[in-house]
Amino acid sequence: MERAYTEKHGILEEKIAYSFSDKEFLLLALTHSTYAYEHRKFGIVSNQRLEFLGDAILDFIVGEEIYKRKSSWDEGKLSKHRALVVCEKTLAKVAEQLSVGELLFLGKGEEGTGGREKISTLADTMESLFAAIYLDGGFEAAKKVVLSCLSPYIDQALKGDLVFDYKSKLLEKAQMKNAQHQVLFEVVREIGPVHDRIFEVAVLIDGTEVVRAEGRSKKQAEQEASRLALENWK
């Protein structure tokens, strides 16, 4: 992909309700280190410095929001819930919703290994994007976009509903007082070559299969199956 502003970048701006005065900030936020390395002779740099700044901005904005909404919580509890909101998985989900992966400037090797779907890359890019907005439009502009993107996850975190270890949550629910159930995970199928294997895992509760899910690892399949089991728990 040529490093130039396109109509697709304009669509991203519409989604986040922010239009960059200097489009170069947006392009920089989307520039992966592998692309910058391959194009270094043209003076292209990566988004890594923006990522550093965005991490700090994100921590402050989300921390302030939780601090204001939970006046009775101590430092430990505030920190724990902020961490849930600003973690890689949450940021990657936001990036997926915004189709950020499609706009990344990646090196050829990174492109060939699925770089557009990597959780760490998507999360880092969101941090860079928030920093780019801050540098282009100031703190209030960045705050508005951050809260617009992350408010649903802040709400979930404060309610205790933002969960990423679904397997532990399922096992915990199964062992609740007066409602103990046996939960088993069974690999029912393995698909594809060793280097590109897909696992299908079933969740059995008290001997009855309730859901199945697939993943590129046994752990990933168990997590997805656990998530579905929790959603369907009666």
N, C-alpha and C positions, 0 to 999 in steps of 0.2 A: 504493500500500500504506500503510495506517495504521501509524504508528510505535508498535507495541505488541508485547509479547512474546506469541508464539503457540506452538502445538504444534510447528511446524516449527523454531522456535528451540530447543525442547527436544530435538529429534532431532539438531540440530547439537551440542548439549552432550553427548549420548550418544556421538556419533561421536568427539569429541575427549576423551572421558572426563573432562570437567570441567564442574561445575555452578556457575554464578555465584551468589554470595551476593547481589550487587546486580545485578539483570538490566539495569539502566540502562547498565552498562559494556558489556554485549553489544550492546545496541541502538545505543549510540554508535559502537562499532566498525564497525557495518554502515551507518552514515549517511554517504552521499556528500555532497560539498560542494554539488552542485546541489539536492539535497533540502533541505539546511540553508538554502540561500539562499531557496528558494521558501517555506519555513516559518519564516523568521527572526522574524516577528512573534510567534511562539509561543515564542521563546527557544531554538529548536533549533539546535544547533551540529554541525559536521561532525567526522569522524574524523581530520582532518589532524594535530592535535596528538598523537593516539595513534599515528598512522603514524610521526611523528618519533621517538617513544620506542621504538616497536616495532622500528624499523630498528636502533637501538643495541643493544637486548636480543638481537635475532636474531644480529647480528654477534658479540656476546660468547659466546653459548651455542654457536653452531656453531664459532666460532674455538677455544673451549676444548676442544670435543670432538675436533676435528682435531688440535689441539696435543697432547692426551693420547695419541691413537692413533698419531701419527707423530712420534716423538721425534727422528728423524734429519733431518727436513726443515728447511730454512732458512726465513727469513721470507717470501721471495718465493714459494716453493712452497706454503707454508701459505696465503698470501693468495690465490693463484691458485685453489686448490681451494675455499676458503671462498666466493669470489666465484661459483663455479659453483653452489653449493648455495643461496645467498641471492639469486640473480638473479631477475628478474621471471618468467621462463619457469618456473622451478622452483616458485616460490610460486603462480603461476597454476595449475599442474598440481594442487597440493595443494588449492587453492580449488575446482577443478572436482571433485575426488574427494569433497570435503565438501559439494558443491552450495551453496557460499556465494553464488554469483551469484543464486540464486533468492530469497535473503533480503535483498538489498541494498535500502536505501531510496534511490531515485533520483529526480531531478527529471524532469519530463515530457519535456524535450528529450533528456536523456541516455537515458531509457528508450526513446525512439523511434529512437535511433541505435545500439541494440545494446549499451548500457552494461553489461549483465549478463555479456557475454562478453568484454569488453575485458581483455586481458592485464594492462595497467598497473593498471586498477581492481581486478582480482582480487588482484594482488600487493600493492597498497597496503592492501587490506582485511585480508589475512592478517597484515601487520605490525601493523595496528591491533588485530586480534584478540589477538595475542600480548601486546601492551601492556596490553590490557584485562584479560587473565588475570593479568598481573603486578600491576596495581593492585588487583585484586579479591582475589587469593589469595596474592600474594607471589612471590618469585623462583623458589623450588623448584617451585611449581605451574606457572609459565610454562615453566621448563626441561623439566619432564616432558612437557608438551604439544608444545613445539617439537621435542624429540627424537623423540617418538612420530610426529609428522607428517613429519619430515625425515630420519630415520635411513636409510630406503631410498636416498635421494638422496645422503646422506653416503657410504654404502657404495659406491654407483656412482661417485661422484667419486674416492674413494680408489683404486678399481680402474682408473680411467681410462675408465670406461664412460658417464659422464654427458656426453653430447654434444648440442649444439644446432645446430652448423653441420654438418649431415649431408652436405651436398654436398662440403665440403672434406674431410671424413673419407672419403667414398667415393672421391674423386679421389686422396687420399693412399694409400689401400689399393690402388687400381688401379696405382699407380706404384711399389709396393714392389719392392725388388731381386729379380731373378730371376722376377718375376711381373707384368710390365708389360702392362696392358690398356688399350684405348681406350674411354673413356666419353663418350657423347654424350647430350645432352638435347634432346628434340624436342617442340615444342608440337603436339599432334595435334588439338586441338579447343579452340575458344573458345565459351562458351555464355552467352547472356543479353545484355542491353543494356550499353552502354559503362559506365554508372554502377554496374552490378552484375554485372560479368563474372566468369565462372568459367573458369579455365584447366585444361586436362588435359595433363599432360606425361608423356612416356614416357622411360625410361632405356634406352639401348642400350649393351650391353657387347660389344665386338668385333663390332659389327654386328647383334647379336641383341637384340631387345627383351626385357627381363626383368620390368619392372613398369610400371604407370601409376598416376598419382595426380592429384588435383584440388586446386586452391587458388584463393583470391580474388585472387591475383597470380601472375605467372609464377614469381617467387622462392619464394613459399610452396609452389607446386606442385612445384617442383624439390626443395625441402627434404624434403617429404613423400615424394616418389618416391625420393629418395636414402636416406631412413630405411628404406623398405621394401626397397630394393635391398641395403642392408647386412644387414638381417635375413635375407634370402634367399640371401646370398652363400655359395656352396659352396666 
